[in-house]
Amino acid sequence: MRGTETGEKGMTATTGGDPLLRPYRLRHLTLKNRVMSTSHEPAYSEDGMPKERYRLYHAEKAKGGMALTMTAGSAVVSRDSPPAFGNLHAFRDEIVPWLAELADACHEHDCKVMIQLTHLGRRTGWNRADWLPVLAPSGVREPAHRAFPKAAEDWDIGRVVADYAAAAQRMQAAGLDGIELEAYGHLMDSFWSPATNRRDDEYNGGLDDRLRFTFRVLDAVRKAVGEDFVVGIRMVADEDMATGLSREEGVEIARRLARSGKVDFLNIIRGTIETDAALTRVIPISGMRSAPHLDFAGEVRAATGFPVFHAARIADVATARHAIASGKLDMVGMTRPHIADPHIVAKVMAGEEHRIRPCVGATYCLDRIYEGGEALCIHNAATGREATIPHVISRTDGPLRKVVVVGAGPAGLEAARVAAERGHAVTVLEAAGQAGGQIRLAARNPRRRELIGIVDWRLAELERLGVDVRYGVWAEAGDVAALFPDAVIVATGGLPQPPPLEAGADLVVSSWDILSGAVRPAGDVLLYDDNGGHQGMSAAETIANAGARLELVSPERFFAPEMGGMNHVPYMAAFHEKGVRVTINTRVRAVHRDGNALSVTLASDFARGWREERRVDQVVVEHGTAPLDALYFALKPLSKNLGAIDYEALVAGGDPFPARRPDGAFTLLRIGDAVASRNIHAAIYDGIRFALRL
């Protein structure tokens, strides 16, 4: 075995025998506990380099107590493996000092650092970077990235092998503790799979032939870095598809790698990632099974007797603890959970497991990456913004204030939490009988019920902080003024608004009506969504599941563009199963009464004279929300800043609340959908960044 559990002597009284907190020895490394963040690409790189933002992101997780953070997902070893989503450039010498800074920052907290290296193969595009052809064992196109690859020639294979070795040397020179080679939807495992390897040379045939490229790379890497450097492999051991790598062959590959003496650990994956639908079976989202491949990873560990790492929706400490205690894993990956809360281990060690901010499975993080953005947590606005937003809120050095927050949706709850952490006396006024706002509505979709964790966690924190939350209070200006606040935060959200129609706005119902249950789907339903997010899609899913006949109409080139590909999958599954008709590139112009039915006029942005009519029983619309801002405007003339915000000061530093009426009674601001229709992350980001500045 390359890895062993260290004895009880290596434990401190703090661990209390918790399996998660037991140290683990991997080759010459001692990992202080069993918790890690597996390799992933947050797309924080700049010019292909892991600069300050990238470093601070990993350093925060190190500060939070994990034993091992793996960077990059993946760092590319060759120029003809152009970044698909912000990948680091491991083929450039300039990366060494940047990675050295990152490693040093993590090592300060006794957190080991590794990096994942790869050639992306067909999982990228030819029309990026240097416009070089995409490379693969055979010319089999990957649906997700759509490139038709060039079949690798002998000289391609030779240079890529050399590129792996050179990249490994750079990682070692940077002071990293090891590397992980990616064999999961990329070039290396494309040689393994019958679905992607159709060669007629020595690189195809039996397993010896299909593993030839892998062992050439491992031999070159070991020669480059020597024996005193950890080398592992993140590998698919079962592609779970009829034409792909079978479970039997995948486990046999794992055995051969374990016996080879060339690797130190296996990081096990099950499934393929060549389509959005396949990707969600590998990396499940909300409403899907927790830890779906944990047992399989344990079977690989039993079959190989070798160190096994694994991550796939192990979202809570109890599941992670079970994975280690049951002997299924040696190191447990909690990657998305650490995006939600980088201090998981520290809270476990402090006996504050109940205070861990939960990963709610929204997968806003990954959807943003795959849509060309950077990873952001749906309800931790500090992740990726460590330079300006702290994960741990410190008490203010300035005067303590009396803060009134109106509205207990995500924006108001976050503002109240942060203001209270700063030491201010906070009162929350909420018109409804419970907190949550639109999140509570979104969680009515059974698949998305985990979203309520966003609310529950904040309510628990407000209780701990002694915040006064008052329900059933429809606050008017006089009610707020009677509390004599120093600052008022209006977080009253918004109400659904109809899209611009030539006629018939009084004949339609909103997505809110459907999700809340106030209106039941009836007969033939047309849902018009020109917002493009979860709201319309959740309403559509609810309508379809209720048995109504549904047509979803969108003016976009593809529907729900604000949502992201991974969250698209379960909606599309429901639409196919329920026979939902999807019509894109089409607008609803008007709705008219037609006897007991409704006549819907459809129009096109592309063909001006085109019109078409639909006769339906019900029209549902989704056009975002209009701000519920009457209270804000009533309070505005009473405030010191007259509601004004200095955006430059808000972003760059300084007082963002200009004194426009010095004799005013309080500072006033509004946040979240009380300003404009946006999303959960925007609301929470508003809440924390403004409350930090009070």
N, C-alpha and C positions, 0 to 999 in steps of 0.2 A: 504493500500500500504506500502511495506517495504521501498520504495525509493521515494524521493521527490526532485523536483527542488528547489534549494535555491533561495531566493528573489534577486531582482536586487541589494539590498544593499550589497550582497556578491560579486558583480562584481567590477572589477576595470575599469578604463578608457581604459585600453589596450584592453579589450574584445570587446568593441564597439558593444555590443549586438549580437555578433556572437554566434549562438546556440551551436557550438562546444565548446565554451569557458565558457559556463555557468556551475557553480558548480552543483553537484548532491549529495544529501544525501542518503546514503544507510545504513540503521539501524543507528549505531552511527558514521559511517564514513562520512566525507565530502570529496568527490572526486572533485578536483579543476577544472576539465573540463570533457568533455564527451568522451575523446579519450583513448583507452586502446590497449594493445597488449594481445591477447588471449593466452591461454596456448599452448605451442608447445615445442617440444624437439629439440634444436639445436645440440644435441649430443656433447656438450662441457664438459660433465662430466668427472671426473677422479676417477676411482674406485667407481663409483656410487655417487660421491659427487660433489656439485656445488662449485668448487674451484675458483681460480682467474679468469680464462677465462670466466667462467659462470657468475661470479659476475660483471665483467667489462662490459660484453655484456648488462646485464639488467641495470646497473648503467648508461650506456650511454643513454639509452632510457629515463631513469628518468631525466637525465640532459637535455635531449631534450624537456622536457615539458609535457609528457603524465601524466595522472592522476593515471593510474593503469597499472602495469605490472604483468602479470600472468606467473609464472614459470612452467616449466615441462610440458611435454605432452606425458605421464603423469608420476608422481612419483609413484612407485609401492609400495603397502602396504604389500605384502606377499612374502615370499621366493619362492613360486611356481608360481610367476608372473615374470619370469626372463625378464630383459630388452630386448626389441626387437630392439631398436635403441638408445642406450645411456641413457636410462631412469634413473632418480635419484632413490636411494634406500631409500624410506621413511620408510622402516621397520627397519632401523638401527639407533641407538641412535647417532652415530657419525655425522649424518647429521645436527643435531641441531646447533652447532657452525658455520658451514659453511653457513647455511641459515640465521643465525643471522647476519653474516657479510654482506651478500647480502641485507638483509632487511635494515640494518643500512645505507648502501651506497645509497639505493634508497630513504629512508626516508629523507636523507639530502636535497633532492630536492622536498620534499613534494609529492613524488610518492608512492602510496600505493602498497603493494606487497601481492599477493595471490599465491597459488599453487594448481595444479590439482592433485588429488589423485585417484588412480584406482587399480583395479585388472584387468590385461590385458585379463584375460579369455583365449579364444582360439586365441587371436591376438598376439601370440608369438610362440616360438618353444620349444619342450621338450629337444632338444639337446643343450641347453645353460645352463650356470651357473651350478646349482647343478643337472641337468638332472632329474628334477622332472616332473611328468606328467602334461600336460596342462589341465586346469580345465574349465568346461563349464556346463551350466544347463543340456545339453544333448550332446551326442557324435556326434555333427554336425561339420564337418571340415570346417575351414575357408580357402578358396582357396589361399589367399595371403600368409599365413604363413604355410599352408600345414599340420599342426599338427592334428592328430586325438585326440580329447580331451577325458578325463575321465569325465563321468557324476558326478557332485558334490554329495557327500553323506551328510548326516545330520551333521556329524562331520566336514566336509569341510566347510559347510556353517557357522557353529558356530565359527570356528577359523578365517575365513575370516572377519566376522562381527567384531570380537574382534581386528583383525589387522587394520581395518579401524579406529576404535576408538583410538587405540594406536598411529597410524600415525598422526591422527588429533591432538592429544595431543602434539606430537613432533613439529608439525608446530606452534602450539600456543606458545610452550615454546621458539621457535626460534624468536618470536616477529613478525611473519607474521600477516597480517591484516585479513586474512580469507583463506578459502579453497573452492575448487570447486571439486565436485565429477563427475567423467566421466561416462556418460551413452550413449555412442556413439561408437558402434562397440566393446565394451569391455564386461566384465562379467555382470555388473549390468543390462544393457539393453538387454542382451541376454535372461534374464528371461522374459522381456516384449514381445519379438517378437515371433509370431507363427512360424517363419522360423527357430528359434534356440532353442525354448523351446518345447520339446516333452515329458516332464515329466508326470508321472501319480500320483503325490502326491499333497500336499497342495500348492506347488509353481507353479502350472499350472492350468489353467481353465479360470475364469473370471479375470477382471483387479485386483480385490482385491488379488487374488492368485498370479498373475504374479508380482504384486508390493510388495509382502510380503518381499522378500529379501531386496528390496530398503528401505522399512520403518524400517526393523530391523537395517540396517546400519545407517539410519538417527537417529533413537532413540539412538543407541549406541554412535554415534558421538556427538549428543547434550548433552547426559549425561556426556561425557568426557570433552567437552570444555565449556559447559554452554551457556548462552544466549548472552553474550557480545563478541561474536566471529562470524564473518560472515561465513555462510555456503551456498553455491550455488550448482547448478547442471548444467552441460553441457549435454544437452539431445537431442536425436533425437526425433522429434515430428511427423515424417512421414518418413518411410524407402523408400517410393517411389518404391516399388517392389510388385509384385502380391502376393507373399507368406509372405511378411513381415508385420511390424507394419503399420497399416493404418493411414491416416491423422486424421480420426475421433477419433480413440483410442489414438493416440499420443497427440492430443490437449486435450483430456479428462485426460490423465496422467498429462499434464501440469496444468490443472485446479486443480486436486487433490493435486499435490505438492504445488501449490500456496495457497490452502486452509488449508494445513496441519499445518502451523505455524512452520515447521521444517526447511524451507529453506528461503533464503533472495533474491535470484534472479534465473532466468532461462536463460541459455545461449543456444540459439536455433540452432539446426542443422537439415538439411533435407537431407535424402539419406542414403546410406550404404557405407562402405569402405572395403568390403570383396574382391574386385578385383581392379586392377589398373583402369579399365574403370569406375567402380562405384565411385572410389575415386576422379576422375577428375570431376565428376558431383557435388560432394560435395565441392571440392576445385578446381575451374576451373583454367585452365592455359591460356596462350596467345591464342587468336583466339576464345575463348569461351565467353559466356555472362558475363558482369559485374554484380556483386551483384545479382545473380540469385535467391537467397532465401530471399532477404530483405523484399519483400512484405509478404511472408509467416511468417517471424518472427514478422512482424507488426500485422498480423492476430492473432498470438498467444498472443501477448501483449493485443490486444483488447479483446480477449476471456477470458483472465485471470485477467486483471486489475492489473498486477504484473510486477515488474522490469524485463525487458528483455534486454539481451546483445546478440550480434550476430557479426560474422565475416565470410565472404566468398567473396573474390575478391572485397572488397570495397577498391579500389586501389587509389582513388583520394579524395582530400579534398571536392570537390563539392558534390560527392555522399555521403560522410560521413556527411556532413552538412545537406543534404536533409534527411538522415535517422533520424537525431535528430529533425530537424525543423518540419518534417511531423508527428512526434510522433510515428514512427514505432519502434524506439529503445530508450532506456535510456542511454546505453553506446555502442559506436560503436567500433568494433575491426578492427584495421588496422595493421595486424600482418606482412604480407609480405612487405607492404610498409615501415614499420619501420625497416625491415632488409635492405631495400634499403637506407632509410634515417631516422635515429633515432631521428632527430631534426625537425620533421614535425611541431609539435605544436609550438616550439620556432619560426620557420619561419613564421607561421601564425600570431603569436602575434606580430612579428616585421614588419608585412606588406610585407613579402618577400615570399609569397605563390608561386610565380613564380620561386623561386629558389629551390624548393623542388626537390630532385633527384627522378625521377619517378620509380615506380615499373613497369617493362615492361612485367610482367607476364611470364618470361622465366621459372620460377619454377626450376631453377638450385639449389636453396636452398633445396627444398624438395626432389628432385631427388637424390641429394647427400646423404641425410639422409637415404632414403629407399634403397640406394645401399651400405650402411655401412660406409659412410663418415660423415663429419660434415657439418652443414649448412653454405654455403657461398653464398653471393649475386653475381649474374653474373657481376654487374658493380659497386659494392662498396666493394673494397678489405679490407677496415678497419673493416667491420663487422666480429666479431669473432677473430679479431687480435688487439683489443683495447690496449693491452699491448705494442704493438710496432708500430702500424699505427694509427695516429690520424684521427678522423672524421673531425675535424676543423683544417685546415692547418695554422700554425702560421708563421709569417715572420722570416726569418733567422737572427740569431745574427752575422753571419759571413759576409764576403765580398759579395757584390752583383755582379752577373756575367751576361755575355751575353751568352744566351743559344740558340742554333739552333737545332730545332727538324725537322727531315726529315721524312715526312709521317704523314698523318692525319687520320689514322685508329684509333681504340680504344686505342692502346698502345701510339701512338704519341699524341693524344688529351689529354689523362690522364697525360702524362709526362709534356706536355705544361701547363696544368691547375695547376698542383702541383708546378711546377717551378715558375710560375707567382705568385701564392699565397705566395710563399716564398720571393717574392720581386724581383726576377731576371727578366731581360729584355729578352723576349722570341720571337723568330721568327719561324714560322712553314712554311716549304716548302712542298707543295703537288703537285704531278705530275698530278693528275686528276683535273677535273673542280669543284669537290665538295668533301667534307670530308666524311669519313665513312669507306672506305676500304671494307673489307669483310662483315661488318655488313650491308652495303647498299645492297650487294648481297643477304645476308640471308633474308633481309626484303622484297625481291621480292616475296617470298612466302606470299600470302595474309594473311594467318593465323599468320604469325610472323612479321607483319608490325610494331607492337609496339616496336620492337627492335630498330627502328630508334630513339627512345627516348634516347638511350645511346649516340648517336651522337648529337642530338639536344640540350640536356642538357649541354653537354660539350662546344658546340659552343657558347651557350648563356653565359656560365661562362667565356670563353675566351674573348668574346666581353666586358663583364663587367670589366675584368682585363686588357684590352687594349693590348691583344696579337696581333701581326702582323701575319695574316695568308695569305700566298700567294699561289694561285692556278695556275695550268698550268705550274709548274716549275719542269722540270726533272733535279734534282740537280746533278751536277757532283762535283768532289772534288774541282775544282777551284771556283765554285759558292759558296760552303760552306766556303772555306778559305777566300774568298773576303769579308765575313761578319765579319771577325776577332772575332770568337767566343771564349769564355773561355771553353765551353763545347758543345759537339755535341752528340745528341741522334739520332741514326739511327733506325727508326721505319718504314722501307720500306715494311714490310710484306713479303709475299711469292707469288709464282705463282703455279698453279696446276701442279702436276707431275703424270705421269702414274705409275701404279704398275709394279713390275718386271715381264716382259713377255718374253717368249722365242722368240716371233715374233709378229709383228703387232702393235707396239706402235704407228705407224703412221696412223693406221686405226681407232683409237678410238677417242672419244671426251670426254671432262671432264664434271663433274657436274657443273662447272662454266659456260661452254658453254650453258648448258640447262637453268640454273637459270637466266643468263643474257639475254636470248632470242637470243643469237648469233646463236644457232643451234636449229631448231625445232624438236621435237620428231617425228619419222617417222616409221610407220608400226610396225613390231615386234622389240622390243627393249630389249636388255639385259643390265642391270646395275650391274656392279661389284663393290661392296663396301668393301674394306678391311681397311677402316679407322674407321668406326663404330660410327660416330657422326651424327649431324644434316645435314651436307653437302650432304651426299649421300641420306639420307632420304628425304630431301626437293626436291632434283632432282627427286627422284622416285615419290614423290607425284605430282610434276609438270608434269612428263611424263604421269602418270596415268590419271590425270585430263585433259590432252590434247587429250585423246582418244586412245593413242597407247596401244598396247598389250605388257605388261611388265613382264619380269622375273627379280627378284632381287636375285642376287647371293652373298653369303657371306661365307668367310672361317671360321667364328666364330661358336661356339656352339649355339648361338642365335644371331640374327642380331642386329646391332646398340648397342653394349654393352657400348659404351661411353656416351649414351644419357640419360638413366634413364627411369624408368617405367611410370611415369606420362606423359612425352612427347612422349612415345611410343604409347600412346592411339590414338591420332588423326591420326597419320600415319597409324596405323593398321586399323582404321576405313575406311580410304580412300582406302587402299589396298583391304579390303574385298569388299567394294562397287564397286570398279573398276576391280575386278577379277585379281589382281596382284598375280603372282606365286612367292612364296618365297622358295629359295633353300639355305640351310645352309650347313656347313661342306664341302664346295666345293670351289676350286680355279679355276680361269681362268689362263690357262698356255700360250695360244697363240691365236691369231686372224689372219685369212687368208682371202684373197679375194676369193669369190666363185661366179663367174659371177657377177650379179648385187647385190648379197647378201654377207654376211660375215659368215664365219664358225668359231665358237668359240670352242676351245678345253678346256673341263673341266677336272679337276683332283682332286684327294683326298689325303689329308695328311695321311689318315688312311689305305687305300689300295693302295699300291704303283703302282701297275700295272693298276689300274682302269682309264679308259678314257671314255669320252662321248662327243659327238659333238652337238652343237646347230647351227641352220642356222637362222640368223636374219638379219634385215635390218640395225640395228644400235647398236653399243656397246658404252656404257657410263661408265666411270670409275671414282672412287673416291679413291685417295691415299694420301690425305693431300696435303701439299704445300712444295715446296723447297724454302729455304730462298732467297730473292732477296737482295743479300749481296755484290754486286760489289762495291757500294759506300763505304760501311764499310771497305772493304779491301784496297780500294784506299786511304782512310783517315788514316788507321791504322799506317803506318810508320811516319805520321806527328804528332801523338798524344803523350801526356806525358806518358800515361799508356800503350801505344801500344795495346789498346783494352782490356787489362787484367782486370779481376775482382777478388778481394779477397773474395771468397764466405764466408769464416769464418767471416770476418769483416762485410760483408753484412748482415749476419744472426745474429751474436752475438753483433755487435756494433763496431764502428771504421771506418776508411776511407777505403771504398771498392775499391778505385782506386789507385793501387800501382804506384809509380813514377818510371817507367822503362826508361824513356828518359826525364829527368828534363827540357831539353831545348825545349821540344815539344811545339806545339802551343796551344793545348787544351786537355781537358779530353774527351775521346771517349768511348761510349758504344752503344750497340745495344740491342733492346728489342722486345718482342712479336714474331711474326712469322718470323721476320728478323733473329732470332736465330734458331728457329726450329718450325715446325708445332705443334701448341697447340690449345688453345681455347680463347674465349673472356675474361674470368676471368683471365687467366694467363697473357694475354696482359696487362690488366688494373693493375694487381698486379705488374707486371714489371714496368709499368709507374709510379706508386706512390712510390714504395719503392726505386727506383733509384733516382727519382727526389727529394725525401726528403733528399738525402745524398749529393746533389751537394753543 
